[in-house]
Amino acid sequence: MPYKNKFTQRISHLVLLIYLLFFGIVFLSTGRTILAIEYIEITNPKFIPAKVKVEIGAGSEEGKLQKVFKANLDKVLYFQIISGTRQKFNDSENIVFYLDLEMKKNPVQLNSTIWSQRKQEAVATKKFELKNDQDIRDLGLSLSDWFVEKTLNFSGISTSRIAYTSQRTNRRKNIMLSSYDGKVIQRFSYNLGSNNFSSWSFDNKNILYTTFTRSKAQLAIQPSIRLRSKILAFPPGFQPLGASWHPDGGSILLTLMKKGNADIYSYNISDAKLESLFNWKSLETSPHMSPDGKKIAFVSDTAYPRKPQIYIHNLSTQKTERVTFKGSYNSSPKWSPDSTKLVYESQKKKFFQLYKYNLLTRRHVQLTFGRNNSEKPDWSPNGKQIIFSAKVKKVPKLYYISSFGGRTIRVTQSPPNISETNPVWSK
């Protein structure tokens, strides 16, 4: 996806930074345990992906393992996989990491070693054993997460999933589930309505979504293992427009429309009890509670000139604060996993772009650029990536971007006649 970076500063010091970064490895005197690399340069949107050389023997299982590993590591956005053999490599390739893999059979074991540039020092080693209920793909996912943890010092997310809305041309919308690498996609919703606006529960056991029929809109809760959905009940005259989960798992935040006005409520799932949270004379939508349960972000057009803006309500102080002031249309706020940041969409010069807001610094940072609409963002479970929908060609598709901005990469490889919108990441 093409983009125009707003940062114009030169980075002539990049080579020095990369050298200091990747060679700043600390050795402990006892056992020579090597600590993970402190990865600073990835916060620069102009970061050049680090090259990784994978060395593994030839064979069908080895080939499948390497394919799974590469597919997941590509999506991380911080690495570039260089293929090759153990016998031949080129010093001019500027390889940052070597991953040495040796697979043994009966039982299947994988001896893994991560080396720093030119194989000077081993960064980490691990022996993986394939359990009876696992396959080579599971082994590749475990390998990917281990590599990310040892080189970037944050958790891998190769086993996370994406729920999103898929629509084939002139067909109903359905909720789909995708693996992180976009290789395994399953249809999730099977009711007769048109389904949209999904939300993962904080324990990943249930997915909440809106189902639309010709006569009404309903909210459905469905176990993430794809059992039958449960339709929620509301008093006469109330029309649900969308909802998200409370961290307690027993209640949800939702937007209800009544007599042309949209307000925000809390809904207890066990007894269907409604509690009004924001009942202003304006339109209030898109409520999302922070993972720590202390704040609610939502959208309201109460401010003049009645354009949607993002607000944060502090549950402990009962104070509500407006946080966006620029842009003609600000919406779709989502909390970071640590509850310190929001990602949202903002319309400027006819196009929607993604922005990140830091509650501690009160700073807004633009993440996407260009003449494409980038919409409906959500955070990865480790807070290092963002998924969103962008219409680069004729129909919108899903993309990943680093939480610091920079280049993007497609999530799936769906046909051109299928649109992909409203992605939400498992926790």
C-alpha positions in Angstrom: 0.0 0.0 0.0 1.6 3.3 -1.0 1.9 6.1 1.5 3.5 9.5 1.9 5.6 9.8 5.1 5.3 13.1 6.9 8.6 12.7 8.5 11.2 14.6 6.5 14.2 14.4 8.8 17.3 12.7 7.3 18.5 9.4 8.9 22.1 9.4 7.9 22.9 8.0 11.3 20.8 4.9 10.6 23.8 2.6 9.9 25.3 3.5 13.3 22.0 3.1 15.1 21.5 -0.4 13.6 25.0 -1.4 14.6 24.6 -0.2 18.1 21.1 -1.7 18.2 21.8 -5.2 17.0 25.3 -5.5 18.6 24.2 -4.2 22.0 23.8 -7.7 23.4 24.4 -8.2 27.1 26.0 -11.3 28.5 25.5 -12.5 32.0 28.6 -13.9 33.7 26.7 -16.9 35.0 25.9 -19.4 32.2 26.4 -16.7 29.5 22.7 -16.2 29.2 22.0 -13.6 26.5 19.3 -11.0 27.1 16.9 -10.0 24.3 17.9 -7.1 22.1 16.6 -3.7 23.1 14.9 -2.8 19.8 14.7 1.0 19.5 15.0 1.7 15.8 11.7 0.1 15.0 10.0 3.1 16.5 11.2 5.1 13.4 8.6 4.9 10.6 11.6 4.8 8.1 13.0 1.7 9.7 14.5 -0.7 7.3 13.5 -4.3 8.0 16.2 -6.4 9.5 17.4 -9.3 7.2 17.1 -12.8 8.6 18.8 -15.8 7.0 17.1 -19.1 7.7 19.3 -22.2 7.3 17.5 -25.5 7.3 17.9 -28.8 5.6 15.9 -29.9 2.5 12.7 -31.9 2.8 8.9 -31.6 2.7 8.5 -31.0 6.4 11.4 -28.6 6.5 9.9 -26.7 3.6 6.5 -26.4 5.2 8.1 -25.3 8.5 10.1 -22.5 6.8 7.0 -21.4 4.8 4.9 -21.0 8.0 7.8 -19.2 9.7 8.3 -16.8 6.8 4.6 -16.0 6.4 4.3 -15.1 10.1 7.5 -13.2 10.3 6.7 -11.2 7.2 3.6 -9.9 8.9 5.6 -8.7 11.9 6.9 -5.9 9.5 10.3 -5.7 11.2 12.0 -8.5 9.3 13.0 -9.6 5.8 13.6 -13.3 5.3 16.5 -14.2 3.0 16.4 -17.7 1.6 19.5 -19.8 1.1 21.5 -22.9 2.2 24.0 -23.6 4.9 26.7 -24.0 2.3 26.4 -20.6 0.7 25.9 -17.1 1.9 27.0 -13.7 0.9 28.6 -11.2 3.4 27.3 -8.3 1.2 23.7 -9.2 2.0 24.0 -7.5 5.4 22.3 -10.3 7.3 21.4 -9.2 10.8 20.2 -12.6 12.2 20.8 -16.2 11.2 18.3 -18.8 12.3 19.9 -22.2 12.2 17.3 -25.0 12.3 18.0 -28.8 12.5 15.0 -31.1 12.4 15.2 -34.6 13.7 12.6 -37.3 13.4 11.1 -40.1 15.5 10.1 -38.2 17.5 10.2 -34.9 15.7 12.5 -32.4 17.3 13.7 -29.0 16.1 17.0 -27.6 17.4 17.0 -23.9 16.9 19.7 -21.3 17.3 19.6 -17.6 16.6 22.9 -16.0 15.7 23.8 -12.4 15.4 25.4 -10.9 12.3 28.2 -13.1 10.8 27.4 -15.7 13.3 29.6 -14.1 15.9 27.5 -14.9 19.0 24.4 -17.1 19.7 21.5 -14.9 20.7 19.3 -17.8 21.9 18.9 -21.5 21.5 15.9 -23.8 22.0 14.8 -27.4 21.4 11.2 -27.8 20.2 9.5 -31.1 20.4 6.4 -31.9 18.3 3.7 -33.3 20.5 1.2 -35.9 19.3 -1.6 -33.4 18.8 0.5 -30.9 17.0 1.6 -30.6 13.4 4.3 -28.8 11.5 2.2 -25.6 11.2 1.9 -25.5 15.0 5.7 -25.9 15.3 6.2 -23.1 12.8 3.9 -20.8 14.9 5.8 -21.6 18.1 9.1 -21.0 16.3 7.9 -17.6 15.0 6.8 -16.4 18.5 10.0 -17.5 20.1 12.1 -15.7 17.4 10.1 -12.5 18.0 10.5 -12.7 21.7 14.2 -13.3 21.6 15.0 -10.6 19.0 12.5 -7.9 19.7 11.8 -8.5 23.4 8.0 -8.6 23.2 5.5 -11.4 22.8 4.8 -13.0 19.5 1.2 -13.1 18.2 1.3 -15.8 15.5 -1.6 -17.7 17.2 -3.9 -14.7 17.4 -6.9 -14.3 15.1 -8.7 -11.6 13.3 -12.5 -11.3 13.1 -13.7 -9.1 10.2 -16.6 -8.5 7.9 -16.4 -10.1 4.4 -18.8 -9.4 1.5 -18.7 -10.8 -1.9 -20.2 -8.6 -4.6 -24.0 -8.4 -4.3 -24.0 -10.8 -1.4 -24.8 -10.5 2.3 -22.1 -9.6 4.8 -20.6 -12.3 7.0 -18.2 -12.4 9.9 -15.0 -14.3 9.1 -12.0 -15.5 11.2 -8.5 -15.3 9.9 -5.2 -16.5 11.2 -2.5 -14.0 11.8 -0.7 -14.9 8.6 -3.9 -14.9 6.6 -3.5 -18.5 5.5 -6.4 -20.0 7.4 -9.8 -18.3 7.0 -13.1 -19.6 8.3 -16.6 -18.3 8.0 -18.0 -17.6 11.5 -21.6 -16.3 11.1 -24.2 -18.5 9.5 -27.6 -16.8 10.3 -29.8 -15.4 7.5 -29.1 -11.7 8.3 -26.3 -9.5 7.1 -23.6 -9.5 9.8 -21.2 -6.7 10.8 -19.3 -4.9 13.6 -17.8 -7.8 15.5 -16.1 -7.6 19.0 -13.9 -10.2 20.8 -14.6 -10.7 24.5 -11.5 -10.1 26.6 -11.1 -13.9 27.3 -11.5 -14.6 23.5 -14.2 -17.1 24.2 -17.1 -15.1 22.6 -17.6 -12.8 19.7 -20.3 -10.1 19.7 -21.7 -8.8 16.4 -24.7 -7.0 14.8 -27.0 -8.9 12.5 -29.2 -6.9 10.2 -32.5 -8.1 8.6 -34.9 -6.1 6.4 -37.0 -5.2 9.4 -34.6 -4.7 12.3 -31.1 -4.9 13.7 -30.1 -7.4 16.5 -27.1 -8.1 18.6 -25.8 -11.7 18.7 -23.2 -13.4 21.0 -21.6 -16.4 19.6 -18.8 -18.7 21.1 -15.6 -18.3 19.1 -15.5 -22.0 18.5 -18.5 -21.3 16.2 -21.5 -22.8 18.2 -25.0 -21.4 17.9 -25.4 -17.7 18.5 -27.6 -16.0 21.2 -29.7 -13.0 20.2 -29.9 -10.3 22.9 -33.3 -8.8 23.9 -34.0 -5.1 24.3 -37.1 -3.1 25.3 -39.6 -2.1 22.5 -38.5 1.0 20.5 -34.7 0.4 21.0 -32.6 -0.4 18.0 -29.0 -1.6 18.6 -26.3 -0.2 16.3 -23.2 -1.8 17.6 -21.5 -2.9 20.8 -18.2 -3.9 22.5 -17.3 -5.9 25.5 -16.7 -4.9 29.1 -13.5 -6.5 30.5 -15.6 -8.3 33.1 -17.1 -10.5 30.3 -20.6 -10.3 31.9 -21.7 -7.0 30.3 -21.3 -5.0 27.1 -21.3 -1.3 26.1 -23.6 -0.6 23.2 -25.3 2.2 21.1 -29.1 2.1 21.1 -31.2 4.2 18.8 -34.6 5.5 19.9 -36.7 8.1 18.2 -33.8 9.2 16.0 -31.3 9.7 18.8 -28.4 7.4 19.6 -27.2 7.0 23.2 -24.7 4.7 25.0 -25.8 2.1 27.5 -24.4 -0.7 29.6 -26.1 -4.0 29.2 -25.9 -6.9 31.7 -26.0 -10.2 29.7 -27.4 -12.4 32.5 -30.6 -10.3 33.2 -30.8 -8.0 30.2 -30.6 -5.0 32.5 -29.9 -1.7 30.7 -28.1 1.3 32.4 -27.9 4.6 30.6 -24.3 6.0 30.4 -24.4 8.9 28.0 -27.8 10.2 27.2 -27.0 13.6 25.7 -29.2 15.5 23.1 -26.6 14.7 20.5 -25.6 11.4 18.9 -23.2 9.2 20.9 -21.7 6.0 19.3 -18.8 3.6 19.3 -18.2 3.0 23.0 -15.1 1.1 24.0 -13.9 0.5 27.5 -10.2 0.4 28.3 -8.7 -3.0 29.2 -8.0 -1.8 32.7 -11.7 -1.0 33.1 -11.1 2.6 34.1 -12.1 4.7 31.1 -14.6 4.7 28.2 -13.8 6.1 24.8 -16.7 7.1 22.6 -17.8 9.3 19.7 -20.2 12.3 20.0 -21.3 15.1 17.7 -22.3 17.3 20.6 -19.7 20.0 19.9 -20.3 22.8 17.4 -20.5 22.4 14.3 -21.9 18.9 15.1 -19.0 16.9 13.7 -18.1 13.6 15.3 -15.3 13.9 17.8 -13.7 11.5 20.3 -14.2 11.7 24.0 -12.8 9.9 27.0 -14.9 9.4 30.2 -13.0 8.6 33.4 -15.1 6.2 35.5 -13.4 7.1 38.8 -13.7 10.9 38.5 -16.9 10.8 36.4 -15.3 13.5 34.2 -15.6 13.5 30.4 -12.9 15.0 28.2 -12.8 15.8 24.5 -9.5 14.6 22.9 -9.9 15.4 19.2 -10.2 18.9 17.8 -8.8 18.7 14.3 -10.3 16.9 11.3 -13.9 17.0 10.1 -14.8 13.5 11.2 -13.1 11.6 14.0 -14.3 8.1 14.9 -13.7 4.4 15.7 -11.5 4.8 18.8 -9.8 1.6 20.1 -7.7 1.2 23.2 -4.2 -0.1 23.3 -3.7 -3.3 25.4 -2.0 -1.2 28.1 -4.8 1.4 28.2 -2.4 4.3 27.6 -3.2 5.0 23.9 -6.0 5.2 21.4 -6.0 4.5 17.7 -8.7 6.1 15.6 -9.6 7.3 12.1 -9.8 11.0 11.1 -11.0 12.6 7.9 -8.9 15.3 6.4 -9.1 16.5 2.8 -11.7 13.9 1.8 -9.7 10.9 3.0 -9.7 9.0 6.3 -6.3 8.3 7.9 -5.2 6.5 11.1 -4.0 8.4 14.1 -2.6 7.4 17.5 -3.3 9.4 20.6 -1.1 9.1 23.7 -3.0 9.8 26.9 0.2 10.5 28.8 1.7 13.0 26.4 -1.6 14.2 24.8 0.1 13.9 21.5 -1.6 12.8 18.2 0.6 11.0 15.6 -0.6 10.3 12.1 0.1 6.7 11.0 -1.2 6.4 7.4 -0.9 8.7 4.5 -1.9 8.9 0.8 -5.0 9.2 -1.2 -6.7 6.1 0.2 -9.2 5.7 3.0 -7.7 3.9 6.0 -10.4 3.0 8.5 -11.6 0.9 11.4 -8.2 0.3 13.2 -7.6 -2.2 16.0 -4.5 -3.1 18.1 -2.6 -6.3 18.2 -2.5 -8.3 21.5 1.0 -7.1 22.2 0.3 -3.5 21.2 3.0 -3.4 18.5 0.9 -3.6 15.4 -2.4 -2.2 14.1 -4.9 -3.8 11.7 -7.2 -1.7 9.5 -9.2 -1.7 6.3 -8.0 0.3 3.3 -9.5 0.8 -0.2 -6.3 0.8 -2.3 -8.0 -0.5 -5.4 -11.7 -1.2 -6.1 -12.6 -2.9 -2.8 -11.3 -2.5 0.7 -8.8 -5.1 2.1 -7.2 -5.7 5.4 -3.7 -4.4 6.2 -1.2 -4.5 9.0 0.9 -1.5 10.0 3.4 -1.0 12.9 2.0 0.9 15.8 4.8 3.4 15.0 3.6 3.9 11.4 5.6 3.0 8.2 5.0 0.4 5.6 2.0 -1.8 5.4 1.3 -5.4 4.3 -1.8 -7.2 3.2 -3.3 -9.7 5.8 -5.2 -12.0 3.4 -5.0 -12.8 -0.3 -8.8 -12.8 -1.0 -10.1 -12.4 -4.5 -10.7 -8.8 -5.9 -14.5 -9.2 -5.6 -14.5 -9.7 -1.8 -14.4 -6.6 0.4 -12.9 -6.8 3.9 -13.9 -4.3 6.5 -14.2 -3.7 10.3 -11.3 -5.9 11.5 -11.0 -6.7 15.3 -8.0 -8.5 16.8 -8.3 -11.2 19.4 -7.0 -10.3 22.8 
